[in-house]
Amino acid sequence: MRFLVVGGAGYIGSQMVRHLLQANHEVVVADTTRPRYDIEWVGLDIADADALDTLFSLYRFDAVFHFASYIQVGESVSKPGKYYRNNVAATLVLLEAMVRAQVMCLIFSSTAAVYGDPQRIPIDEQHPKLAINPYGRSKWMVEQILEDFDRAYGLRSVCLRYFNAAGADPHGEGGECHEPETHLIPLILQAAAGRREAVTVFGRDYDTPDGTCIRDYVHIADLASAHALAVVYLLEGGASTAFNLGNGQGFSVQQVIDMAREVTGRDIQVVDAPRRAGDPPRLVADAGKAREVLGWRPVHDSLEEIVRHAWHWEQKYPWH
């Protein structure tokens, strides 16, 4: 098979590319940033319809994986236009180019942020979609656009709603390197490595066993395997749908800090701060649909393994 991976230079996209190459597929990456690894790369912005048409005229793709989104929740609140232009408007340009090229299968990187504040735990796919920030709303808008494109053109899609993507490539070939970094595990490990003075815990008075927020962490290698299963599902004729991706178990902020201290063998300085607005006490996935329909089974589902792989990657800083 030949696949186009849009946003394939990023954290999860690059892991997806490695997964596809290991399965002996042909892969082309389209990204504004050159990947760190050796791959056929086309430098383009998916908002450029002419560039996309040229790309689709040069290759016949079996499906497209779409990872090219902005993901910082806080920035989406302060700069909503940036998020709607890139996450929604640019995706619309991509979809129209796919229709023109008759590439009719898309795997879309969505998010649990489409649900907003949880009304029940664990969260299944039928939970109301009440996103509370432009990032989550942008992803939900795309999901609705995809439903319309299926009805109008037959472009089928799978939307994968990640909970907390975490960890690093098990072989140390890739991991998180956002700037600025906002995810908990790399922030903790940067403190362990001495790259930052401390990690901040926002709130210790939640209704949880240790008072800190609980989140569902899913390893990026397991995310990649879910994407691979999803594209097989589509190529075999599966209908458009959405799946939650999570371990189905939650770990508190304090548990993650404790595990990082155990894995690294280092003291990690912690600063306590008040709760952040909009942080629910618990976010845990019901990923039963992905298990049942796709046959997906997370392999790297222990907190120790997720942190250990991320620490291996952190120790390679600065990355090349």
BELVENHU-V7999 format. One line per field, one symbol per residue. psi: psi as a letter, one per 30 degrees, with the letter a starting at -180 (. if undefined). A space follows every 50 residues. Layout:
psi = ???
//
This chain:
psi = lkkkjkgffaeeeeeeeeeeefgglkkkkjlfkklfljljkjjlkffjee eeeeefffkjkflkkjgilkgjeeefefieeeeeeeeeeeeeeeeeeeee fhjgkkjkjalffffakkflklklffkkjhkgleeeeeeeeeeeeeeeee eefgjklkkjjkcjklalkfggflakhljlkfkeeeeefeeefgflelkk jjkgglilegflkkljkkkfeeeeeeeeeeeeeefggklkakkkjlfgkk kleeeeeeeeeeefglkjkkkklllkkgjlekjkkjgeeeeeefgkjkei gkeeeeeeeeeeeeffkkl.
//
